[in-house]
């Protein structure tokens, strides 16, 4: 495995317990440890990963490839874009690992009011009506 990809997984593991109930807090903690600044709640993070500083990715397959290559990859969906719309968005860190259904990469995430998942394919992070709408972006660390 790419050593930077492993470092991203290790960083996710190190930050998970403290942020298992907070997706944006988890993504901000991991990104900060990797010297990438993200701020605000999930909807804010989705806006930030769509700026020129981030490379936009077509889908989960491309997100997996970038994660395998050692890029920091964030996936997200604003609250209003969920089906049905939600009051809060959701964000995840995509990591090197298998794809589910040849579409959904592996990742880590916190979950507001619950407990997120560690090293699980992200098709479990959103419902079946929302998971194909997720926006992915990557930045080198």
C-alpha contacts under 8 A as a table, 3 or more apart, distances in Angstrom:
res1	aa1	res2	aa2	distance
1	X	5	X	6.90
1	X	6	X	6.69
1	X	68	X	7.46
2	X	5	X	5.17
2	X	6	X	6.36
2	X	68	X	6.73
2	X	69	X	6.31
2	X	70	X	6.16
3	X	6	X	5.04
3	X	7	X	6.17
3	X	70	X	7.29
4	X	7	X	4.81
4	X	8	X	6.26
4	X	69	X	7.82
4	X	70	X	4.72
4	X	71	X	7.56
4	X	141	X	7.95
5	X	8	X	5.18
5	X	9	X	6.49
5	X	67	X	6.24
5	X	68	X	5.97
5	X	69	X	6.55
5	X	70	X	4.02
5	X	71	X	6.96
5	X	95	X	7.00
5	X	96	X	6.25
6	X	9	X	5.07
6	X	10	X	6.13
6	X	70	X	7.73
6	X	96	X	7.81
7	X	10	X	4.96
7	X	11	X	6.04
8	X	11	X	4.99
8	X	12	X	6.19
8	X	30	X	7.89
8	X	34	X	7.79
8	X	70	X	7.55
8	X	72	X	7.18
8	X	95	X	7.10
9	X	12	X	5.03
9	X	13	X	6.23
9	X	95	X	6.35
9	X	96	X	7.76
10	X	13	X	5.04
10	X	14	X	6.15
11	X	14	X	5.03
11	X	15	X	6.27
11	X	30	X	5.99
11	X	33	X	7.16
11	X	34	X	7.99
12	X	15	X	5.29
12	X	16	X	5.87
12	X	30	X	6.00
12	X	93	X	7.93
12	X	108	X	6.78
13	X	16	X	5.33
13	X	17	X	7.82
13	X	118	X	7.57
14	X	17	X	7.48
15	X	18	X	5.90
15	X	19	X	6.44
15	X	26	X	6.64
15	X	29	X	6.58
15	X	30	X	6.49
16	X	19	X	5.24
16	X	20	X	5.38
16	X	26	X	6.66
16	X	108	X	7.90
16	X	109	X	7.77
16	X	110	X	7.31
16	X	118	X	7.52
17	X	20	X	5.30
18	X	26	X	7.94
19	X	22	X	5.20
19	X	23	X	7.10
19	X	25	X	6.02
19	X	26	X	4.93
19	X	110	X	5.89
20	X	23	X	7.27
20	X	26	X	7.10
20	X	109	X	7.04
20	X	110	X	4.22
20	X	111	X	6.29
20	X	114	X	7.66
20	X	115	X	5.07
20	X	116	X	5.11
20	X	117	X	7.56
21	X	110	X	4.94
21	X	111	X	4.63
21	X	112	X	4.87
21	X	113	X	5.87
21	X	114	X	5.37
21	X	115	X	4.97
21	X	116	X	6.26
22	X	25	X	5.20
22	X	26	X	6.02
22	X	109	X	7.96
22	X	110	X	4.65
22	X	111	X	5.12
22	X	112	X	4.89
22	X	113	X	7.72
22	X	116	X	7.90
23	X	26	X	5.12
23	X	27	X	6.25
23	X	42	X	7.17
23	X	90	X	6.40
23	X	91	X	5.85
23	X	92	X	6.81
23	X	109	X	5.49
23	X	110	X	3.87
23	X	111	X	5.16
23	X	112	X	6.52
23	X	116	X	7.57
24	X	27	X	5.13
24	X	28	X	6.02
24	X	40	X	7.40
24	X	41	X	5.42
24	X	42	X	5.12
24	X	45	X	7.52
24	X	90	X	7.35
24	X	91	X	6.32
24	X	110	X	7.45
25	X	28	X	5.16
25	X	29	X	6.03
25	X	41	X	7.80
25	X	110	X	7.75
26	X	29	X	5.15
26	X	30	X	6.23
26	X	109	X	6.68
26	X	110	X	5.94
27	X	30	X	5.28
27	X	31	X	6.02
27	X	38	X	7.94
27	X	74	X	7.89
27	X	91	X	7.05
27	X	92	X	6.53
27	X	93	X	6.42
27	X	109	X	7.42
28	X	31	X	5.13
28	X	32	X	5.89
28	X	37	X	7.30
28	X	38	X	5.61
28	X	39	X	6.67
29	X	32	X	5.20
29	X	33	X	6.27
30	X	33	X	5.23
30	X	34	X	6.43
31	X	34	X	5.01
31	X	35	X	6.25
31	X	36	X	4.91
31	X	37	X	6.32
31	X	38	X	6.86
31	X	72	X	7.80
32	X	35	X	4.95
32	X	36	X	5.28
32	X	37	X	5.77
32	X	38	X	7.50
33	X	36	X	7.53
34	X	141	X	6.39
35	X	141	X	7.28
36	X	141	X	7.51
38	X	45	X	6.26
38	X	48	X	7.09
39	X	44	X	6.96
39	X	45	X	6.43
40	X	43	X	7.85
40	X	44	X	5.39
40	X	45	X	6.49
41	X	44	X	5.30
41	X	45	X	6.31
41	X	89	X	7.86
42	X	45	X	5.02
42	X	46	X	6.22
42	X	76	X	7.41
42	X	77	X	7.86
42	X	78	X	6.87
42	X	88	X	6.96
42	X	89	X	5.01
42	X	90	X	5.33
42	X	91	X	5.77
43	X	46	X	5.15
43	X	47	X	6.47
43	X	77	X	7.25
43	X	78	X	4.83
43	X	79	X	6.76
43	X	88	X	7.03
43	X	89	X	5.18
43	X	90	X	7.35
44	X	47	X	5.14
44	X	48	X	6.28
45	X	48	X	4.91
45	X	49	X	6.21
45	X	76	X	7.83
45	X	91	X	7.60
46	X	49	X	5.41
46	X	50	X	6.65
46	X	75	X	7.84
46	X	76	X	5.61
46	X	77	X	6.49
46	X	78	X	6.55
46	X	91	X	7.42
46	X	135	X	7.66
47	X	50	X	5.39
47	X	51	X	7.17
48	X	51	X	5.60
49	X	53	X	7.66
49	X	54	X	5.70
49	X	56	X	7.93
49	X	74	X	7.43
49	X	136	X	7.93
49	X	137	X	5.89
49	X	138	X	7.75
50	X	54	X	6.43
50	X	55	X	7.94
50	X	56	X	6.80
50	X	137	X	7.06
51	X	54	X	5.81
52	X	55	X	7.16
53	X	139	X	7.25
54	X	137	X	5.93
54	X	138	X	5.51
54	X	139	X	5.21
55	X	137	X	5.39
55	X	138	X	5.14
55	X	139	X	6.27
56	X	136	X	6.33
56	X	137	X	4.50
56	X	138	X	6.65
57	X	60	X	7.95
57	X	62	X	6.00
57	X	63	X	6.23
57	X	135	X	7.62
57	X	136	X	5.31
57	X	137	X	5.27
57	X	138	X	7.21
58	X	61	X	8.00
58	X	62	X	6.25
58	X	63	X	7.77
58	X	136	X	7.19
59	X	62	X	5.49
59	X	63	X	6.23
59	X	103	X	7.70
59	X	135	X	7.51
59	X	136	X	6.63
60	X	63	X	4.75
60	X	64	X	6.06
60	X	103	X	5.55
60	X	104	X	5.19
60	X	105	X	5.56
60	X	136	X	7.25
61	X	64	X	5.20
61	X	65	X	6.38
61	X	99	X	7.48
61	X	102	X	7.33
61	X	103	X	5.79
61	X	104	X	6.95
61	X	105	X	6.76
62	X	65	X	5.02
62	X	66	X	6.30
63	X	66	X	5.26
63	X	67	X	6.19
63	X	73	X	6.50
63	X	94	X	7.01
63	X	105	X	6.98
63	X	136	X	6.39
63	X	137	X	7.30
63	X	138	X	7.52
64	X	67	X	5.03
64	X	68	X	6.02
64	X	94	X	6.98
64	X	95	X	6.86
64	X	96	X	6.13
64	X	97	X	7.26
64	X	99	X	7.49
64	X	105	X	5.37
64	X	106	X	7.43
65	X	68	X	5.05
65	X	69	X	6.28
65	X	96	X	7.75
66	X	69	X	4.96
66	X	70	X	6.46
66	X	71	X	5.44
66	X	72	X	7.78
66	X	73	X	7.04
66	X	138	X	7.02
67	X	70	X	5.13
67	X	71	X	5.11
67	X	72	X	6.40
67	X	73	X	6.07
67	X	94	X	6.45
67	X	95	X	5.14
67	X	96	X	4.98
68	X	71	X	7.48
68	X	95	X	7.08
68	X	96	X	4.53
68	X	97	X	7.38
70	X	96	X	7.95
70	X	140	X	7.44
70	X	141	X	7.64
71	X	138	X	6.07
71	X	139	X	5.71
71	X	140	X	4.77
71	X	141	X	6.12
72	X	93	X	7.56
72	X	94	X	7.55
72	X	95	X	7.96
72	X	138	X	5.45
72	X	139	X	5.38
72	X	140	X	6.12
72	X	141	X	6.39
73	X	93	X	5.91
73	X	94	X	5.24
73	X	95	X	7.23
73	X	136	X	6.89
73	X	137	X	5.66
73	X	138	X	4.29
73	X	139	X	6.66
74	X	91	X	6.89
74	X	92	X	5.70
74	X	93	X	4.76
74	X	94	X	5.86
74	X	136	X	5.76
74	X	137	X	5.62
74	X	138	X	6.40
75	X	91	X	5.59
75	X	92	X	5.20
75	X	93	X	6.37
75	X	94	X	6.75
75	X	134	X	6.21
75	X	135	X	5.47
75	X	136	X	4.34
75	X	137	X	6.59
76	X	89	X	7.38
76	X	90	X	5.58
76	X	91	X	4.17
76	X	92	X	6.30
76	X	134	X	5.41
76	X	135	X	5.33
76	X	136	X	6.60
77	X	81	X	6.35
77	X	82	X	6.83
77	X	89	X	5.61
77	X	90	X	5.60
77	X	91	X	6.64
77	X	133	X	7.13
77	X	134	X	5.19
77	X	135	X	6.22
78	X	81	X	5.30
78	X	82	X	6.79
78	X	88	X	6.92
78	X	89	X	4.08
78	X	90	X	6.50
79	X	82	X	5.56
79	X	85	X	5.81
79	X	86	X	4.56
79	X	87	X	5.39
79	X	88	X	4.45
79	X	89	X	3.68
79	X	90	X	7.03
80	X	85	X	4.54
80	X	86	X	5.74
80	X	87	X	6.98
80	X	88	X	7.74
80	X	89	X	7.36
81	X	84	X	7.95
81	X	85	X	5.92
81	X	86	X	7.87
81	X	130	X	7.77
81	X	133	X	7.86
82	X	85	X	4.61
82	X	86	X	6.20
82	X	89	X	7.73
82	X	129	X	7.73
82	X	130	X	5.30
82	X	133	X	8.00
83	X	86	X	7.78
83	X	127	X	7.98
83	X	129	X	5.73
83	X	130	X	5.48
86	X	89	X	6.93
90	X	111	X	7.96
91	X	109	X	6.97
92	X	107	X	6.50
92	X	108	X	5.87
92	X	109	X	4.78
92	X	110	X	7.65
92	X	122	X	7.88
92	X	125	X	7.94
93	X	107	X	5.35
93	X	108	X	5.36
93	X	109	X	6.43
94	X	105	X	6.52
94	X	106	X	5.76
94	X	107	X	4.16
94	X	108	X	6.65
94	X	122	X	7.97
95	X	105	X	7.38
95	X	106	X	5.59
95	X	107	X	5.06
95	X	108	X	7.53
95	X	119	X	7.62
96	X	105	X	7.85
96	X	106	X	6.63
96	X	107	X	7.93
97	X	105	X	6.92
97	X	106	X	5.42
97	X	119	X	7.99
98	X	105	X	6.27
98	X	106	X	6.04
98	X	121	X	7.50
99	X	102	X	5.24
99	X	103	X	5.93
99	X	104	X	5.08
99	X	105	X	4.55
99	X	106	X	6.37
99	X	121	X	6.72
100	X	103	X	5.87
100	X	104	X	4.98
100	X	105	X	6.55
100	X	106	X	7.92
100	X	121	X	6.12
100	X	123	X	7.38
101	X	104	X	6.65
104	X	121	X	6.01
104	X	122	X	5.79
104	X	123	X	5.74
105	X	121	X	5.35
105	X	122	X	5.98
105	X	123	X	7.96
106	X	119	X	5.87
106	X	120	X	5.22
106	X	121	X	3.93
106	X	122	X	5.77
107	X	117	X	7.95
107	X	118	X	6.80
107	X	119	X	5.11
107	X	120	X	5.53
107	X	121	X	5.83
107	X	122	X	5.89
108	X	116	X	7.39
108	X	117	X	5.62
108	X	118	X	4.70
108	X	119	X	5.41
108	X	120	X	6.61
108	X	122	X	7.91
109	X	116	X	5.15
109	X	117	X	5.58
109	X	118	X	6.81
109	X	125	X	7.62
110	X	115	X	6.14
110	X	116	X	3.97
110	X	117	X	6.66
111	X	114	X	5.34
111	X	115	X	5.30
111	X	116	X	4.56
112	X	115	X	7.38
117	X	120	X	6.14
120	X	124	X	7.45
121	X	124	X	6.36
121	X	125	X	7.92
122	X	125	X	4.94
122	X	126	X	7.29
122	X	131	X	7.94
123	X	126	X	6.08
123	X	127	X	7.43
123	X	128	X	7.52
123	X	131	X	6.08
124	X	127	X	7.09
125	X	131	X	7.59
126	X	129	X	7.94
126	X	130	X	5.85
126	X	131	X	5.09
127	X	130	X	5.43
127	X	131	X	5.98
128	X	131	X	5.63
128	X	132	X	7.60
129	X	132	X	7.17
130	X	133	X	5.50
130	X	134	X	7.13
131	X	134	X	5.69
